[in-house]
Amino acid sequence: MAKDKEQEETNEVPDDEATGTTDGDATDDAASDTAPTNEPVAPPQRVAVEVDDSETTCTYANFCRVTGSPEELIVDFALNPQPMGAPTSPIKIKQRTVMNYYTAKRLLAALQMSVQRHEAVFGVLETDISKRVTSK
């Protein structure tokens, strides 16, 4: 079981979408202490990753729930037909994504960068729906 988990983690794409760095870009702390300070530092290399999305299905979600265990993070996505107030019927989870915390941290950074870019162009996003509705 541990070997399967180790193999699974090595099959992950090391490209960090948020920063453009890969796992191999970071230098070892001990090596960086002995490196001369006058050498130029090379910029991080972008890695081209080929993606096949031919069998992908697209769903919309306006509800998200995050839970987890010490090893994995579980993110559930669903459509809440009644976004204002408490739902009168159970929300049916349509998509569940399970990932390790390393992938979750890379996802967090990529989402944060994407939202910052969006807000720079279109303005700050108000996440409190009651403030959005009353401010118009």
Backbone torsions as a table, in degrees:
resi	resn	phi	psi	omega
1	MET	NA	-45.1	179.5
2	ALA	-65.0	-35.4	179.4
3	LYS	-66.4	-40.1	176.8
4	ASP	-61.6	-42.7	179.9
5	LYS	-63.7	-41.9	179.4
6	GLU	-64.4	-42.2	179.4
7	GLN	-66.3	-39.5	178.8
8	GLU	-60.5	-43.1	-179.0
9	GLU	-68.0	-32.1	179.3
10	THR	-76.1	-18.7	178.0
11	ASN	-83.4	-6.7	179.8
12	GLU	-68.5	148.2	176.5
13	VAL	-74.8	123.3	-175.9
14	PRO	-78.7	-2.8	-177.0
15	ASP	-69.0	129.2	177.9
16	ASP	-97.9	104.8	-176.1
17	GLU	-59.7	-30.9	-175.1
18	ALA	-74.6	-37.0	-174.5
19	THR	-114.8	-12.4	-179.2
20	GLY	77.8	12.7	179.3
21	THR	-101.4	162.5	174.0
22	THR	-119.7	167.7	-179.4
23	ASP	-57.7	-30.0	-178.8
24	GLY	-79.2	-7.9	-177.4
25	ASP	-78.0	-27.0	-177.1
26	ALA	-74.2	137.6	178.5
27	THR	-93.0	152.8	178.7
28	ASP	-67.4	137.5	-177.9
29	ASP	-58.4	-41.0	-179.0
30	ALA	-66.2	-39.4	179.9
31	ALA	-68.7	-35.3	-178.4
32	SER	-71.8	-25.0	177.4
33	ASP	-69.1	-29.9	-176.9
34	THR	-98.0	-6.6	-177.7
35	ALA	-72.9	141.4	176.7
36	PRO	-63.3	144.2	-176.4
37	THR	-83.0	-13.9	-176.7
38	ASN	-89.9	-2.1	177.8
39	GLU	-78.7	136.7	177.6
40	PRO	-68.4	145.3	179.5
41	VAL	-95.0	127.2	179.9
42	ALA	-72.5	140.5	177.5
43	PRO	-67.2	155.4	179.6
44	PRO	-60.0	143.1	179.8
45	GLN	-88.9	135.2	173.0
46	ARG	-85.4	138.8	179.2
47	VAL	-108.7	124.3	177.5
48	ALA	-78.3	125.3	-179.7
49	VAL	-116.4	123.7	177.9
50	GLU	-81.6	131.5	-177.0
51	VAL	-123.4	132.8	175.8
52	ASP	-108.4	106.4	-179.4
53	ASP	-108.3	25.3	-176.7
54	SER	-67.8	-24.1	-179.4
55	GLU	-108.2	17.5	-177.6
56	THR	-80.4	139.8	171.4
57	THR	-109.4	146.4	-177.8
58	CYS	-108.7	131.9	175.3
59	THR	-130.4	158.0	178.0
60	TYR	-107.1	141.3	177.4
61	ALA	-134.9	136.5	171.0
62	ASN	-121.3	12.6	178.9
63	PHE	-137.7	137.8	179.2
64	CYS	-142.6	136.2	176.6
65	ARG	-128.7	132.4	-179.0
66	VAL	-116.1	124.9	174.6
67	THR	-134.9	176.6	178.9
68	GLY	-175.5	178.3	176.1
69	SER	-125.3	177.5	178.0
70	PRO	-61.2	-23.0	-178.0
71	GLU	-102.5	-28.4	-171.6
72	GLU	-137.7	154.6	176.7
73	LEU	-110.0	136.3	-178.9
74	ILE	-116.9	123.3	-179.8
75	VAL	-119.5	118.4	178.6
76	ASP	-102.8	137.8	178.3
77	PHE	-121.2	143.0	-179.6
78	ALA	-156.5	172.0	174.3
79	LEU	-106.8	119.0	176.1
80	ASN	-95.5	107.5	-177.2
81	PRO	-68.8	-13.2	-179.4
82	GLN	-127.9	76.2	-174.8
83	PRO	-69.8	-19.5	177.6
84	MET	-94.8	126.7	179.0
85	GLY	79.5	-174.1	-179.0
86	ALA	-80.0	135.3	178.7
87	PRO	-64.5	142.5	-179.9
88	THR	-89.0	-17.0	177.0
89	SER	-130.8	160.0	-179.4
90	PRO	-61.4	142.4	176.3
91	ILE	-82.2	126.6	-177.2
92	LYS	-90.1	117.7	179.0
93	ILE	-70.5	125.5	-179.1
94	LYS	-103.4	-30.7	-178.6
95	GLN	-135.1	137.6	175.6
96	ARG	-130.3	127.7	177.7
97	THR	-116.7	126.8	178.5
98	VAL	-114.2	129.2	-178.9
99	MET	-144.7	161.0	175.1
100	ASN	-80.4	167.4	-175.0
101	TYR	-69.8	-24.2	176.1
102	TYR	-66.8	-45.9	177.6
103	THR	-65.2	-39.4	178.9
104	ALA	-61.2	-39.4	-179.9
105	LYS	-68.2	-38.9	176.0
106	ARG	-66.1	-39.3	177.0
107	LEU	-63.0	-43.3	178.0
108	LEU	-57.0	-46.6	-179.6
109	ALA	-64.9	-41.5	-180.0
110	ALA	-66.1	-42.6	178.0
111	LEU	-65.5	-41.0	179.8
112	GLN	-61.6	-43.7	179.2
113	MET	-64.7	-41.6	179.8
114	SER	-63.8	-43.0	179.3
115	VAL	-66.4	-40.3	177.7
116	GLN	-60.6	-42.3	177.9
117	ARG	-63.2	-43.5	179.9
118	HIS	-62.1	-46.5	-179.4
119	GLU	-65.5	-32.1	177.8
120	ALA	-64.3	-32.8	-179.6
121	VAL	-88.5	-44.3	-170.0
122	PHE	-109.2	-4.3	-178.7
123	GLY	100.8	167.5	-175.8
124	VAL	-66.0	137.9	177.5
125	LEU	-90.1	123.4	177.0
126	GLU	-90.2	118.0	-177.4
127	THR	-87.0	-15.8	177.4
128	ASP	-82.5	108.3	-174.7
129	ILE	-61.4	-33.3	-179.5
130	SER	-67.2	-33.8	176.5
131	LYS	-70.9	-35.8	179.4
132	ARG	-67.5	-41.7	-175.9
133	VAL	-70.9	-42.2	-176.6
134	THR	-78.2	-20.0	-177.2
135	SER	-82.1	-6.3	-177.9
136	LYS	-97.8	NA	NA
